[in-house]
Each structure stands twice: as structure tokens, then as C-alpha cells.
């Protein structure tokens, strides 16, 4: 269960990044918002990766 949760966190982190980039490219959000959301995506991905290292695969 923990392994799957870690994989979901990694997927969520990977999906956050294009959303942040698209918001900046579309001109609806400023660069500071885009970088902040990108940083959150990176942190979520790293947390998922670290959790996956301690969990056993199913």
C-alpha cells in the first residue's frame, strides 16, 4: 500500500509541472507563481521517490 502511495505521489509531482508551465506560457499567471508551483511539484515527486525507497514493491 505504501509503495502505491509513493508511486501516486511521483505521478502527481510529474503532472503538476506541466500545469505550472502552461499557466506561465498562457500568460494567465506570472513567473513567480509558475516557479512556486513547479517547486511544489518537485518536492512532491522527491517525497514520493524517497518513500518508494523504503517501501517494498507489491
SULJO-V934259 format. One record per residue. N is the residue number from 1. RES is the residue in three letters. PSI is psi in whole degrees, 0 to 359 (* if undefined). OMEGA is omega in degrees with one decimal (NA if undefined). BURIAL is b if it has 24 or more other C-alpha atoms within 12 Angstrom, else e. Layout:
n=N res=RES psi=PSI omega=OMEGA burial=BURIAL
n=N res=RES psi=PSI omega=OMEGA burial=BURIAL
//
This chain:
n=1 res=UNK psi=318 omega=-179.5 burial=e
n=2 res=UNK psi=324 omega=178.8 burial=e
n=3 res=UNK psi=316 omega=179.7 burial=e
n=4 res=UNK psi=320 omega=177.7 burial=e
n=5 res=UNK psi=319 omega=178.1 burial=e
n=6 res=UNK psi=319 omega=178.8 burial=b
n=7 res=UNK psi=324 omega=177.2 burial=b
n=8 res=UNK psi=321 omega=176.6 burial=e
n=9 res=UNK psi=318 omega=178.5 burial=b
n=10 res=UNK psi=316 omega=178.3 burial=b
n=11 res=UNK psi=318 omega=178.0 burial=e
n=12 res=UNK psi=319 omega=177.4 burial=b
n=13 res=UNK psi=321 omega=179.0 burial=b
n=14 res=UNK psi=331 omega=179.9 burial=b
n=15 res=UNK psi=336 omega=180.0 burial=e
n=16 res=UNK psi=323 omega=-175.4 burial=b
n=17 res=UNK psi=312 omega=179.0 burial=b
n=18 res=UNK psi=330 omega=177.6 burial=e
n=19 res=UNK psi=317 omega=178.6 burial=b
n=20 res=UNK psi=317 omega=-179.7 burial=b
n=21 res=UNK psi=318 omega=-179.7 burial=b
n=22 res=UNK psi=322 omega=177.7 burial=e
n=23 res=UNK psi=323 omega=179.4 burial=e
n=24 res=UNK psi=317 omega=-178.1 burial=e
n=25 res=UNK psi=324 omega=179.6 burial=e
n=26 res=UNK psi=345 omega=178.7 burial=e
n=27 res=UNK psi=8 omega=-179.0 burial=e
n=28 res=UNK psi=336 omega=179.4 burial=e
n=29 res=UNK psi=156 omega=179.7 burial=e
n=30 res=UNK psi=174 omega=-175.3 burial=e
n=31 res=UNK psi=323 omega=179.9 burial=e
n=32 res=UNK psi=318 omega=177.6 burial=e
n=33 res=UNK psi=316 omega=-179.0 burial=e
n=34 res=UNK psi=316 omega=178.6 burial=b
n=35 res=UNK psi=323 omega=178.0 burial=e
n=36 res=UNK psi=315 omega=179.3 burial=e
n=37 res=UNK psi=323 omega=176.6 burial=b
n=38 res=UNK psi=319 omega=178.0 burial=b
n=39 res=UNK psi=321 omega=176.5 burial=e
n=40 res=UNK psi=318 omega=178.2 burial=b
n=41 res=UNK psi=319 omega=178.6 burial=b
n=42 res=UNK psi=317 omega=179.4 burial=b
n=43 res=UNK psi=317 omega=178.5 burial=e
n=44 res=UNK psi=317 omega=179.2 burial=b
n=45 res=UNK psi=316 omega=-179.2 burial=b
n=46 res=UNK psi=321 omega=176.2 burial=e
n=47 res=UNK psi=318 omega=177.5 burial=b
n=48 res=UNK psi=319 omega=178.8 burial=b
n=49 res=UNK psi=315 omega=-179.5 burial=b
n=50 res=UNK psi=319 omega=178.9 burial=e
n=51 res=UNK psi=324 omega=179.5 burial=e
n=52 res=UNK psi=327 omega=-180.0 burial=e
n=53 res=UNK psi=332 omega=-179.7 burial=e
n=54 res=UNK psi=341 omega=-178.1 burial=e
n=55 res=UNK psi=154 omega=176.9 burial=e
n=56 res=UNK psi=139 omega=177.3 burial=e
n=57 res=UNK psi=151 omega=-178.7 burial=e
n=58 res=UNK psi=* omega=NA burial=e
//
